[in-house]
Amino acid sequence: MPSIKYLCTLGAIYPLAVQGALNVDLSSQASIKSAAKLVARNLMSYYHGDEPGQTPGILPGPPPNGAYYWWEGGALWGTMIDYWSTTRDATWNPQTSYSLIFQSNAPSDNYMHANWTASLGNDDQGFWGMSALSAAESRFQNPPPKSPQWLTLAQGVFNTQAHRWETTTCGGGLRWQIPLANNGYNYKNAISNAIFFNMAARLARYTGNSTYAEWATKAWDWTAQKQYGGVGYIDEQWNIFDGAHVETNCTDINRAQFSYTAAIFLQGIGYLWDFNWGNTQLWETRLVALANRTMGIFFPGGIMVEVACELPDKVQCTTDMLSFKGYVHRFLSQTAMIAPPVRDIILPVLRSSAAGMAKSCTPQGVCGFRWNRGKYDGNTGAGQQMNALGALTGLLLEYNRIMPVTNTTGGTSKGDAGAGGNPSDQGIGEFGELGVKDQAGAAILTALMLVSFVGCLIWMATGANEGPQWVDERAVRIMSENTYFNVETLLWFEMDVR
């Protein structure tokens, strides 16, 4: 129970109510819960997977059948688990539980269903795994005994990704895409490796198994600053960059920065610190440094901005990017609870950012994207609703000092250390040098892809294509800022860039 002094401090920091926007008193738990319920209901209005003829677990999509890729369904259920954990409103628990099980790819239990192969990335799979792990850590209702259990699903994701850790290019790391034929397979991105690091750290803490912590350390060391032997996705100022291509040995680093990558790394560090793993003072130093940098970059003026695409004069975010704020608020609030050294760095900023969020919503709980304009901007969607809900549940987490459980502090989810299925069935593993036949096959595949790509350009130029058209402005900007550019890079950007 928070002390009277603590609650009074919160009341002094929060405005008593945000008028003319979302009707919420940010100094009142009851008011925050009421507002969260309204926002959650509007969020779930985007979900149709429980309707006849629809696919359980996913938001409308993937493109061109809807705006949302498969991974954002996994992010939705993680958001709803946090909603239940902080409000105890079980209204949406049946959909949450059923969806996480339906998409799990039983009996392999690894969230690698063949239906999503065309856009299956390690980051996509990882978001589903993180949500399953959140269910275990929050004591979300366990599935029926014959269904895969939350911890087992998280372990299944981790095991398949550990098998795909590849040292033949860039000295280690996970590739972005999983199937070899997918655009982006030649790219090793920070977010995939951040999620792998995050899950390893959290599994170590939940199970007490130090093997997971060793993997987390390996993932961190590979990603980290070059002067410490890493690939350099994290620099000396604690910026975290997007990734690089294997053809250059991961030296053509794309310097775009996205908020959720930093938050996912930060949460993982917090868990390792709490697990008391290795040199705890070193992890604390990293924790404080990355927290300071993350709050400085993504919370100008104390309100969150997705700086890579939310520009002063326009918003050029993809559907994916429109949802990052919610994950950041959720993961940072959880980090602050588990790691006291960064509470004073993180929590005051999350509070002021949540106040900005409330002003971006209507009294009916429909929320826009820009939080720093002091008004509703009309830019709506499932991601924007998840953002608002993440900010509200983060406040409730702070009020109630909710800590994630472990298998020794009340956790009841059953695990399977060998979950994930047969690695030989996954289509991905350790790759050696290409032989002559492999190189010939790769050359033919590249030629076919190039012909197909040129054909697509002609098809689009003739106007014969129907349906929505768009330009990924972030892709255009990144291409213009990087000297490394070839057909593979262009093909990579044909996919949604995260």
C-alpha positions as CSV (number, residue, x, y, z in Angstrom):
1,M,0.0,0.0,0.0
2,P,1.5,3.4,-1.0
3,S,2.2,5.8,1.9
4,I,0.1,8.9,2.5
5,K,3.2,10.9,1.8
6,Y,3.7,9.1,-1.6
7,L,0.1,9.7,-2.6
8,C,0.3,13.3,-1.7
9,T,3.4,13.7,-3.8
10,L,1.6,12.1,-6.8
11,G,-1.3,14.5,-6.3
12,A,1.1,17.5,-6.3
13,I,2.7,16.4,-9.5
14,Y,-0.4,15.4,-11.4
15,P,-3.0,17.9,-12.5
16,L,-6.2,17.1,-10.6
17,A,-8.0,16.6,-13.9
18,V,-7.4,17.2,-17.6
19,Q,-10.3,19.3,-18.7
20,G,-11.9,19.2,-22.2
21,A,-10.2,16.0,-23.1
22,L,-10.2,12.5,-21.6
23,N,-12.2,12.8,-18.4
24,V,-9.6,11.5,-15.9
25,D,-8.2,12.7,-12.6
26,L,-4.6,11.5,-12.7
27,S,-4.4,11.7,-8.9
28,S,-7.2,9.2,-8.4
29,Q,-6.8,5.4,-9.0
30,A,-10.5,5.1,-9.5
31,S,-10.6,7.8,-12.1
32,I,-7.6,6.3,-14.0
33,K,-9.3,2.9,-14.0
34,S,-12.5,4.4,-15.3
35,A,-10.7,6.1,-18.1
36,A,-8.7,3.0,-18.9
37,K,-11.9,1.0,-19.2
38,L,-13.2,3.5,-21.7
39,V,-10.0,3.5,-23.7
40,A,-9.8,-0.3,-23.6
41,R,-13.3,-0.6,-24.9
42,N,-12.5,1.6,-27.8
43,L,-9.3,-0.3,-28.5
44,M,-11.1,-3.6,-28.6
45,S,-13.6,-2.2,-31.1
46,Y,-10.7,-2.6,-33.7
47,Y,-10.6,-6.3,-32.9
48,H,-12.9,-8.6,-35.0
49,G,-11.1,-11.9,-34.6
50,D,-13.9,-13.3,-32.5
51,E,-16.5,-12.7,-35.2
52,P,-17.6,-15.4,-37.7
53,G,-15.2,-15.8,-40.6
54,Q,-12.4,-13.8,-39.0
55,T,-9.0,-15.0,-37.7
56,P,-8.7,-15.1,-33.9
57,G,-5.8,-13.2,-32.4
58,I,-5.0,-10.6,-35.1
59,L,-6.0,-7.1,-35.9
60,P,-7.5,-6.4,-39.4
61,G,-4.7,-7.3,-41.9
62,P,-2.1,-8.0,-42.8
63,P,-1.8,-5.5,-45.7
64,P,-3.5,-5.3,-48.2
65,N,-6.3,-6.9,-46.3
66,G,-6.0,-4.4,-43.4
67,A,-3.6,-2.0,-41.9
68,Y,-2.1,-4.2,-39.2
69,Y,0.7,-6.8,-39.5
70,W,0.5,-10.0,-37.5
71,W,2.9,-8.9,-34.8
72,E,0.6,-6.1,-33.6
73,G,-1.9,-8.7,-32.5
74,G,0.7,-10.0,-30.1
75,A,1.3,-6.5,-28.9
76,L,-2.4,-6.0,-28.4
77,W,-2.7,-8.9,-26.0
78,G,0.3,-7.9,-24.0
79,T,-1.4,-4.5,-23.6
80,M,-4.6,-6.2,-22.5
81,I,-2.7,-8.4,-20.0
82,D,-1.3,-5.2,-18.4
83,Y,-4.8,-3.8,-18.4
84,W,-6.1,-6.7,-16.5
85,S,-3.1,-6.8,-14.1
86,T,-3.5,-3.2,-13.1
87,T,-7.3,-2.9,-13.1
88,R,-8.5,-6.4,-12.4
89,D,-11.2,-5.9,-15.1
90,A,-11.4,-9.3,-16.7
91,T,-13.8,-8.3,-19.4
92,W,-11.4,-9.0,-22.2
93,N,-9.6,-12.0,-20.6
94,P,-11.3,-14.7,-22.7
95,Q,-10.3,-13.0,-26.0
96,T,-6.8,-12.5,-24.7
97,S,-6.2,-16.0,-23.6
98,Y,-7.8,-17.6,-26.6
99,S,-5.9,-15.5,-29.0
100,L,-2.5,-16.2,-27.4
101,I,-3.2,-19.9,-27.6
102,F,-4.7,-19.9,-31.1
103,Q,-1.7,-18.2,-32.6
104,S,0.9,-20.3,-30.8
105,N,1.5,-22.8,-33.5
106,A,0.8,-25.8,-31.3
107,P,2.2,-28.4,-30.8
108,S,5.5,-26.6,-31.6
109,D,4.4,-23.8,-29.3
110,N,6.8,-21.2,-30.8
111,Y,4.6,-18.6,-32.6
112,M,5.9,-19.5,-36.0
113,H,2.6,-20.4,-37.8
114,A,3.0,-21.0,-41.5
115,N,0.2,-18.5,-42.3
116,W,2.6,-15.6,-41.5
117,T,5.7,-16.8,-43.2
118,A,5.7,-14.0,-45.8
119,S,6.3,-11.4,-43.1
120,L,7.7,-13.4,-40.2
121,G,10.5,-11.6,-38.5
122,N,12.3,-12.4,-35.2
123,D,10.9,-9.2,-33.8
124,D,7.3,-10.2,-34.8
125,Q,7.7,-13.6,-33.2
126,G,9.3,-12.0,-30.2
127,F,6.4,-9.7,-29.5
128,W,4.1,-12.7,-29.1
129,G,6.7,-14.3,-26.9
130,M,7.0,-11.3,-24.7
131,S,3.2,-11.1,-24.2
132,A,3.1,-14.8,-23.2
133,L,5.9,-14.1,-20.7
134,S,4.0,-11.1,-19.4
135,A,1.0,-13.5,-18.8
136,A,3.3,-15.7,-16.7
137,E,4.8,-12.8,-14.8
138,S,1.4,-11.2,-13.9
139,R,-0.2,-14.5,-12.9
140,F,-2.7,-14.2,-15.8
141,Q,-5.2,-17.1,-15.7
142,N,-3.4,-20.2,-16.9
143,P,-4.7,-22.0,-20.0
144,P,-6.4,-25.4,-19.8
145,P,-4.0,-28.2,-18.9
146,K,-3.9,-29.6,-22.4
147,S,-3.1,-26.2,-23.9
148,P,0.4,-24.7,-24.1
149,Q,1.2,-22.8,-21.0
150,W,2.5,-19.2,-20.9
151,L,6.0,-20.0,-19.7
152,T,6.2,-22.8,-22.2
153,L,5.3,-20.4,-25.1
154,A,7.9,-17.9,-24.0
155,Q,10.5,-20.6,-23.8
156,G,9.5,-21.9,-27.2
157,V,10.1,-18.5,-28.8
158,F,13.4,-18.1,-27.0
159,N,14.7,-21.6,-28.0
160,T,13.9,-21.1,-31.7
161,Q,15.7,-17.7,-31.7
162,A,18.7,-19.0,-29.8
163,H,19.0,-21.7,-32.5
164,R,19.0,-18.9,-35.1
165,W,21.8,-16.9,-33.4
166,E,24.3,-16.7,-36.3
167,T,28.0,-16.2,-36.0
168,T,29.0,-16.6,-39.6
169,T,28.0,-13.0,-40.4
170,C,28.7,-9.9,-38.2
171,G,30.1,-12.1,-35.5
172,G,26.7,-13.0,-34.1
173,G,23.2,-11.6,-33.8
174,L,19.8,-12.4,-35.1
175,R,18.6,-11.5,-38.6
176,W,15.5,-9.4,-39.0
177,Q,13.5,-11.9,-41.1
178,I,13.3,-15.6,-40.4
179,P,12.7,-17.2,-43.9
180,L,15.6,-16.9,-46.2
181,A,13.4,-15.7,-49.1
182,N,11.9,-12.8,-47.1
183,N,13.0,-9.3,-47.9
184,G,15.1,-8.1,-45.0
185,Y,16.7,-11.5,-44.4
186,N,20.1,-9.8,-45.0
187,Y,19.5,-7.2,-42.3
188,K,20.4,-7.7,-38.6
189,N,18.3,-5.2,-36.7
190,A,18.5,-3.9,-33.2
191,I,14.9,-4.6,-32.3
192,S,15.1,-8.3,-32.9
193,N,18.2,-8.6,-30.8
194,A,16.6,-6.3,-28.1
195,I,13.6,-8.6,-27.8
196,F,15.9,-11.7,-27.6
197,F,17.9,-10.0,-24.9
198,N,14.8,-8.9,-23.1
199,M,13.2,-12.4,-23.1
200,A,16.5,-14.0,-22.0
201,A,16.8,-11.6,-19.0
202,R,13.2,-12.1,-18.0
203,L,13.3,-15.9,-18.3
204,A,16.4,-15.9,-16.2
205,R,14.7,-14.0,-13.4
206,Y,11.4,-16.0,-13.6
207,T,13.0,-19.5,-13.7
208,G,16.3,-18.8,-11.8
209,N,18.2,-20.5,-14.7
210,S,21.5,-18.7,-15.3
211,T,21.8,-20.1,-18.8
212,Y,19.2,-17.5,-19.9
213,A,21.2,-14.8,-18.3
214,E,24.3,-16.0,-20.2
215,W,22.4,-15.6,-23.4
216,A,21.2,-12.2,-22.4
217,T,24.8,-11.2,-21.8
218,K,25.9,-12.6,-25.2
219,A,23.1,-10.6,-26.9
220,W,24.0,-7.4,-25.1
221,D,27.8,-7.8,-25.7
222,W,27.1,-8.3,-29.5
223,T,24.9,-5.2,-29.8
224,A,27.0,-2.9,-27.6
225,Q,29.6,-0.2,-28.2
226,K,32.5,-1.0,-30.6
227,Q,35.1,-0.1,-28.0
228,Y,33.8,-3.0,-25.9
229,G,33.8,-5.5,-28.8
230,G,30.2,-5.1,-29.9
231,V,28.9,-4.4,-33.4
232,G,28.1,-0.8,-32.4
233,Y,24.3,-0.5,-32.6
234,I,24.7,1.2,-29.3
235,D,27.1,4.1,-29.3
236,E,29.1,6.0,-26.6
237,Q,26.2,8.4,-26.0
238,W,23.7,5.5,-25.5
239,N,21.9,6.0,-28.7
240,I,20.5,2.8,-30.1
241,F,20.5,2.6,-33.9
242,D,18.2,0.5,-36.2
243,G,20.6,-2.1,-37.7
244,A,22.9,-3.0,-40.6
245,H,23.3,-5.4,-43.5
246,V,25.3,-8.6,-43.4
247,E,27.0,-7.9,-46.8
248,T,29.0,-5.1,-45.0
249,N,29.6,-7.2,-41.9
250,C,27.1,-4.9,-40.2
251,T,29.2,-1.8,-40.7
252,D,26.6,0.2,-42.7
253,I,24.7,1.1,-39.6
254,N,21.3,2.8,-40.2
255,R,21.2,5.6,-37.6
256,A,17.4,5.8,-37.3
257,Q,16.3,5.5,-33.6
258,F,13.0,4.1,-32.4
259,S,11.7,4.4,-28.9
260,Y,10.5,0.8,-28.3
261,T,14.0,-0.6,-29.0
262,A,15.5,1.5,-26.2
263,A,12.7,0.6,-23.8
264,I,12.9,-3.1,-24.5
265,F,16.7,-3.1,-23.9
266,L,16.2,-1.0,-20.7
267,Q,13.6,-3.4,-19.3
268,G,15.9,-6.3,-19.9
269,I,18.7,-4.6,-18.1
270,G,16.4,-3.9,-15.2
271,Y,15.5,-7.6,-14.9
272,L,19.2,-8.6,-15.0
273,W,19.9,-6.1,-12.3
274,D,17.1,-7.4,-10.1
275,F,18.3,-11.0,-10.8
276,N,21.6,-9.9,-9.4
277,W,23.4,-11.3,-12.4
278,G,27.1,-10.9,-12.9
279,N,28.6,-7.5,-12.3
280,T,25.5,-5.7,-10.9
281,Q,27.3,-2.4,-10.6
282,L,28.0,-2.6,-14.3
283,W,24.4,-3.4,-15.2
284,E,23.3,-0.5,-12.9
285,T,25.7,1.9,-14.7
286,R,24.2,0.8,-18.1
287,L,20.7,1.0,-16.7
288,V,21.1,4.6,-15.5
289,A,22.9,5.8,-18.6
290,L,20.4,4.3,-21.0
291,A,17.4,5.6,-18.9
292,N,18.8,9.1,-19.0
293,R,19.4,9.0,-22.8
294,T,16.0,7.4,-23.5
295,M,14.1,10.0,-21.5
296,G,16.2,12.8,-23.1
297,I,15.6,11.7,-26.7
298,F,12.0,10.5,-26.7
299,F,10.4,12.8,-24.1
300,P,11.2,16.4,-25.1
301,G,9.5,18.7,-22.8
302,G,8.3,15.7,-20.7
303,I,5.9,14.3,-23.3
304,M,6.6,11.4,-25.5
305,V,7.4,11.9,-29.2
306,E,8.4,9.2,-31.7
307,V,11.2,11.3,-33.1
308,A,12.0,9.3,-36.1
309,C,8.7,9.9,-37.8
310,E,6.7,12.4,-35.6
311,L,8.2,15.6,-37.0
312,P,7.3,19.1,-36.0
313,D,5.5,19.8,-39.3
314,K,4.1,16.4,-40.1
315,V,3.6,12.8,-39.0
316,Q,5.1,10.2,-41.4
317,C,4.9,7.2,-39.2
318,T,3.9,3.8,-40.5
319,T,1.0,1.9,-38.8
320,D,3.6,0.0,-36.8
321,M,5.3,3.2,-35.5
322,L,2.0,4.7,-34.5
323,S,1.9,2.1,-31.7
324,F,5.3,2.5,-30.1
325,K,4.4,5.0,-27.4
326,G,2.2,2.5,-25.5
327,Y,5.0,-0.1,-25.4
328,V,7.5,2.4,-24.1
329,H,5.2,3.6,-21.3
330,R,4.4,0.0,-20.3
331,F,8.0,-1.3,-20.4
332,L,9.5,1.8,-18.7
333,S,7.0,1.8,-15.9
334,Q,7.8,-1.9,-15.3
335,T,11.5,-1.1,-15.3
336,A,11.0,1.6,-12.8
337,M,9.2,-0.8,-10.5
338,I,11.8,-3.6,-10.6
339,A,14.9,-1.3,-10.6
340,P,14.8,1.5,-8.0
341,P,18.0,3.2,-9.3
342,V,16.0,4.6,-12.2
343,R,12.6,5.3,-10.6
344,D,13.4,9.0,-10.2
345,I,14.6,9.2,-13.8
346,I,11.7,7.5,-15.4
347,L,8.5,8.0,-13.3
348,P,8.2,11.8,-13.3
349,V,8.5,11.9,-17.0
350,L,6.0,9.2,-17.5
351,R,3.6,11.1,-15.4
352,S,3.9,14.3,-17.4
353,S,3.7,12.4,-20.6
354,A,0.5,10.7,-19.5
355,A,-1.0,14.1,-18.8
356,G,-0.1,15.1,-22.4
357,M,-1.8,11.8,-23.6
358,A,-5.0,12.6,-21.8
359,K,-5.3,16.0,-23.7
360,S,-4.9,14.1,-27.0
361,C,-8.1,12.1,-26.4
362,T,-11.7,13.0,-26.7
363,P,-14.1,12.8,-23.6
364,Q,-15.4,9.6,-25.3
365,G,-12.0,7.9,-25.0
366,V,-11.0,8.1,-28.6
367,C,-7.3,9.1,-28.7
368,G,-5.1,10.8,-31.2
369,F,-1.4,10.3,-31.9
370,R,0.4,13.6,-31.0
371,W,0.5,14.1,-27.2
372,N,2.4,17.4,-27.2
373,R,-0.2,19.5,-29.0
374,G,-2.6,19.9,-26.1
375,K,-5.6,18.7,-28.2
376,Y,-7.0,15.8,-30.1
377,D,-5.5,15.5,-33.6
378,G,-7.9,13.1,-35.3
379,N,-5.1,10.6,-36.0
380,T,-6.7,7.4,-34.7
381,G,-6.3,3.7,-34.8
382,A,-5.6,0.6,-32.7
383,G,-2.0,1.7,-32.1
384,Q,-3.1,5.1,-30.8
385,Q,-5.5,3.4,-28.4
386,M,-2.8,1.1,-27.2
387,N,-0.6,4.1,-26.6
388,A,-3.2,5.7,-24.3
389,L,-4.0,2.5,-22.5
390,G,-0.3,1.8,-21.9
391,A,0.2,5.3,-20.4
392,L,-2.8,4.8,-18.0
393,T,-1.8,1.3,-16.9
394,G,1.7,2.5,-16.3
395,L,0.3,5.0,-13.8
396,L,-1.7,2.3,-12.1
397,L,1.4,0.1,-11.9
398,E,3.2,3.0,-10.1
399,Y,0.3,3.6,-7.7
400,N,0.2,-0.1,-6.7
401,R,3.9,-1.0,-6.9
402,I,3.0,-4.1,-8.9
403,M,6.0,-6.4,-9.3
404,P,6.4,-9.3,-11.8
405,V,6.4,-12.6,-10.1
406,T,8.8,-15.5,-10.5
407,N,8.4,-19.2,-10.0
408,T,9.5,-18.7,-6.4
409,T,7.4,-15.6,-5.6
410,G,3.9,-16.8,-6.7
411,G,4.3,-17.6,-10.3
412,T,2.2,-20.7,-11.3
413,S,2.8,-21.0,-15.1
414,K,4.4,-24.3,-16.1
415,G,7.4,-24.4,-18.4
416,D,9.1,-26.7,-20.8
417,A,12.8,-26.0,-21.2
418,G,12.8,-27.9,-24.5
419,A,9.8,-26.1,-26.1
420,G,9.8,-24.8,-29.6
421,G,9.8,-27.9,-31.8
422,N,12.5,-29.5,-33.8
423,P,15.0,-26.9,-34.9
424,S,15.4,-28.8,-38.3
425,D,11.8,-28.0,-39.1
426,Q,12.2,-24.2,-38.7
427,G,14.0,-23.5,-41.9
428,I,16.6,-21.4,-40.2
429,G,19.7,-22.3,-38.3
430,E,23.4,-21.7,-38.3
431,F,24.5,-21.0,-41.8
432,G,28.0,-21.8,-43.1
433,E,29.7,-20.5,-46.2
434,L,27.7,-20.9,-49.5
435,G,28.9,-23.6,-51.8
436,V,29.0,-23.3,-55.6
437,K,25.5,-24.7,-56.0
438,D,24.2,-22.4,-53.3
439,Q,25.8,-19.4,-54.9
440,A,24.3,-20.3,-58.3
441,G,20.9,-20.7,-56.7
442,A,21.2,-17.4,-54.9
443,A,22.1,-15.7,-58.2
444,I,19.0,-17.1,-59.9
445,L,16.8,-16.1,-57.0
446,T,18.2,-12.6,-57.1
447,A,17.6,-12.3,-60.8
448,L,14.0,-13.5,-60.5
449,M,13.4,-11.1,-57.6
450,L,14.8,-8.2,-59.7
451,V,12.6,-9.1,-62.7
452,S,9.6,-9.3,-60.4
453,F,10.5,-6.0,-58.8
454,V,10.9,-4.2,-62.2
455,G,7.6,-5.7,-63.3
456,C,5.9,-4.3,-60.1
457,L,7.3,-0.9,-60.9
458,I,5.9,-1.0,-64.5
459,W,2.6,-2.3,-63.1
460,M,2.3,0.6,-60.6
461,A,3.4,3.1,-63.2
462,T,0.6,2.1,-65.6
463,G,-2.0,2.7,-62.9
464,A,-3.3,-0.9,-63.4
465,N,-3.1,-1.6,-59.8
466,E,-6.1,-0.9,-57.6
467,G,-6.3,-0.1,-53.9
468,P,-4.4,2.2,-51.6
469,Q,-1.0,3.5,-52.5
470,W,1.6,5.0,-50.2
471,V,5.2,5.9,-50.0
472,D,7.2,5.0,-46.9
473,E,8.7,8.3,-46.3
474,R,11.0,7.0,-43.6
475,A,12.4,4.6,-46.2
476,V,13.1,7.4,-48.6
477,R,14.8,9.5,-45.9
478,I,16.9,6.6,-44.7
479,M,18.0,5.7,-48.3
480,S,19.0,9.3,-48.9
481,E,21.1,9.4,-45.7
482,N,23.0,6.2,-46.3
483,T,25.7,5.7,-48.8
484,Y,25.1,1.9,-48.9
485,F,22.3,1.3,-51.3
486,N,21.5,-1.4,-53.8
487,V,18.6,-3.5,-55.1
488,E,18.5,-5.6,-52.0
489,T,18.1,-2.5,-49.8
490,L,15.3,-1.3,-52.0
491,L,13.6,-4.6,-51.9
492,W,13.9,-4.6,-48.1
493,F,12.0,-1.4,-47.9
494,E,9.1,-2.9,-49.9
495,M,8.2,-4.4,-46.5
496,D,6.9,-2.4,-43.6
497,V,10.0,-1.0,-41.9
498,R,10.0,-1.2,-38.1
